[in-house]
Amino acid sequence: MTTRTVQLPDEVDAQLAAAADAAGISVNAAIVAAAQEWIHVQAQRAHERARVQAVLAHDPHLRALLGDE
């Protein structure tokens, strides 16, 4: 397991601590969950971008409609 130091604005830290407490989890668990969700969203976005690029690569009419040609 890796240990990282994260600097948070005081207000964000307070909100994070309160939200984690309300959820009955540690701040560490909340940060891990947030990081996992962020990684998942980034992967989804990359996948969607690749799908759009594939469609555009094979559809010159659509590229023209979008002003990409």
Backbone as CSV, one residue per row, in Angstrom:
resi,resn,N_x,N_y,N_z,CA_x,CA_y,CA_z,C_x,C_y,C_z
1,MET,0.856,-1.170,0.000,0.000,0.000,0.000,0.900,1.231,0.000
2,THR,0.478,2.244,-0.723,1.222,3.493,-0.822,0.641,4.537,0.125
3,THR,1.505,5.315,0.706,1.079,6.432,1.536,1.346,7.717,0.768
4,ARG,0.339,8.587,0.696,0.468,9.878,0.023,0.073,10.977,1.000
5,THR,0.674,12.116,0.803,0.274,13.305,1.552,-0.539,14.171,0.617
6,VAL,-1.716,14.570,1.069,-2.603,15.391,0.249,-2.881,16.682,1.001
7,GLN,-2.737,17.792,0.310,-3.053,19.073,0.920,-4.452,19.493,0.470
8,LEU,-5.324,19.689,1.438,-6.696,20.099,1.164,-6.945,21.459,1.796
9,PRO,-7.707,22.292,1.111,-8.147,23.528,1.771,-8.926,23.164,3.037
10,ASP,-8.821,23.994,4.058,-9.481,23.693,5.337,-10.967,23.409,5.170
11,GLU,-11.630,24.180,4.332,-13.076,23.992,4.139,-13.381,22.629,3.512
12,VAL,-12.577,22.232,2.538,-12.777,20.927,1.899,-12.520,19.814,2.911
13,ASP,-11.480,19.969,3.709,-11.172,18.966,4.727,-12.322,18.809,5.712
14,ALA,-12.888,19.936,6.146,-14.008,19.887,7.089,-15.224,19.216,6.463
15,GLN,-15.510,19.564,5.200,-16.649,18.950,4.510,-16.420,17.455,4.319
16,LEU,-15.198,17.086,3.961,-14.862,15.675,3.768,-15.022,14.901,5.072
17,ALA,-14.495,15.452,6.149,-14.599,14.781,7.443,-16.056,14.616,7.863
18,ALA,-16.858,15.656,7.666,-18.272,15.583,8.038,-19.015,14.562,7.183
19,ALA,-18.732,14.559,5.885,-19.416,13.609,4.986,-19.006,12.175,5.301
20,ALA,-17.736,11.960,5.565,-17.265,10.614,5.902,-17.898,10.156,7.212
21,ASP,-17.943,11.048,8.191,-18.554,10.716,9.471,-20.031,10.362,9.292
22,ALA,-20.731,11.159,8.488,-22.157,10.899,8.246,-22.365,9.562,7.547
23,ALA,-21.401,9.177,6.706,-21.505,7.898,5.994,-20.991,6.729,6.833
24,GLY,-20.407,7.052,7.984,-19.903,6.003,8.861,-18.611,5.363,8.354
25,ILE,-17.819,6.139,7.615,-16.549,5.632,7.103,-15.430,6.595,7.486
26,SER,-14.216,6.132,7.350,-13.077,6.996,7.649,-12.839,7.971,6.496
27,VAL,-12.119,9.036,6.795,-11.743,9.982,5.751,-10.907,9.256,4.702
28,ASN,-10.016,8.379,5.144,-9.202,7.614,4.205,-10.079,6.794,3.254
29,ALA,-11.076,6.112,3.794,-11.974,5.305,2.953,-12.727,6.194,1.966
30,ALA,-13.121,7.381,2.403,-13.828,8.312,1.515,-12.908,8.769,0.385
31,ILE,-11.657,9.050,0.716,-10.705,9.480,-0.311,-10.423,8.350,-1.292
32,VAL,-10.274,7.132,-0.797,-10.052,5.985,-1.683,-11.251,5.804,-2.619
33,ALA,-12.470,5.895,-2.078,-13.673,5.750,-2.899,-13.746,6.846,-3.959
34,ALA,-13.410,8.074,-3.569,-13.443,9.192,-4.521,-12.406,8.988,-5.621
35,ALA,-11.230,8.520,-5.255,-10.177,8.275,-6.248,-10.596,7.165,-7.207
36,GLN,-11.183,6.110,-6.678,-11.645,5.016,-7.540,-12.726,5.484,-8.498
37,GLU,-13.644,6.295,-8.014,-14.706,6.826,-8.870,-14.118,7.723,-9.952
38,TRP,-13.155,8.572,-9.590,-12.518,9.461,-10.559,-11.816,8.648,-11.647
39,ILE,-11.104,7.611,-11.249,-10.420,6.743,-12.217,-11.436,6.103,-13.151
40,HIS,-12.542,5.630,-12.603,-13.592,5.004,-13.407,-14.177,5.990,-14.416
41,VAL,-14.465,7.199,-13.972,-15.035,8.222,-14.858,-14.051,8.572,-15.968
42,GLN,-12.778,8.701,-15.623,-11.775,9.019,-16.643,-11.688,7.913,-17.692
43,ALA,-11.760,6.662,-17.264,-11.725,5.541,-18.200,-12.962,5.549,-19.106
44,GLN,-14.124,5.843,-18.527,-15.347,5.927,-19.326,-15.247,7.035,-20.363
45,ARG,-14.739,8.188,-19.960,-14.596,9.313,-20.892,-13.641,8.963,-22.028
46,ALA,-12.544,8.313,-21.693,-11.576,7.921,-22.727,-12.218,6.932,-23.698
47,HIS,-13.002,6.005,-23.170,-13.687,5.030,-24.014,-14.687,5.721,-24.938
48,GLU,-15.459,6.655,-24.401,-16.441,7.381,-25.210,-15.758,8.237,-26.278
49,ARG,-14.653,8.886,-25.911,-13.912,9.678,-26.907,-13.433,8.779,-28.043
50,ALA,-12.933,7.607,-27.702,-12.458,6.675,-28.728,-13.612,6.236,-29.620
51,ARG,-14.787,5.990,-29.041,-15.952,5.593,-29.838,-16.369,6.702,-30.783
52,VAL,-16.384,7.938,-30.295,-16.754,9.075,-31.137,-15.745,9.230,-32.267
53,GLN,-14.470,9.132,-31.947,-13.439,9.252,-32.977,-13.579,8.159,-34.029
54,ALA,-13.915,6.948,-33.606,-14.097,5.840,-34.556,-15.274,6.109,-35.479
55,VAL,-16.362,6.611,-34.927,-17.537,6.932,-35.747,-17.192,8.046,-36.730
56,LEU,-16.550,9.091,-36.236,-16.195,10.208,-37.113,-15.227,9.785,-38.212
57,ALA,-14.329,8.861,-37.894,-13.348,8.412,-38.882,-14.015,7.700,-40.049
58,HIS,-15.178,7.111,-39.796,-15.852,6.330,-40.834,-17.079,7.027,-41.411
59,ASP,-17.336,8.265,-41.034,-18.541,8.939,-41.503,-18.224,10.377,-41.925
60,PRO,-17.785,10.565,-43.173,-17.425,11.905,-43.625,-18.617,12.877,-43.605
61,HIS,-19.831,12.364,-43.843,-21.015,13.219,-43.816,-21.217,13.799,-42.413
62,LEU,-21.078,12.961,-41.409,-21.228,13.423,-40.039,-20.132,14.426,-39.683
63,ARG,-18.919,14.173,-40.115,-17.822,15.117,-39.881,-18.147,16.475,-40.512
64,ALA,-18.707,16.440,-41.729,-19.067,17.681,-42.407,-20.180,18.412,-41.651
65,LEU,-21.164,17.678,-41.174,-22.248,18.295,-40.403,-21.730,18.960,-39.119
66,LEU,-20.722,18.360,-38.554,-20.149,18.905,-37.323,-19.109,19.980,-37.583
67,GLY,-18.856,20.236,-38.852,-17.872,21.253,-39.212,-16.455,20.791,-38.991
68,ASP,-16.246,19.491,-39.049,-14.933,18.923,-38.773,-14.140,18.701,-40.065
69,GLU,-14.696,19.089,-41.177,-13.989,18.907,-42.452,-13.937,20.187,-43.200
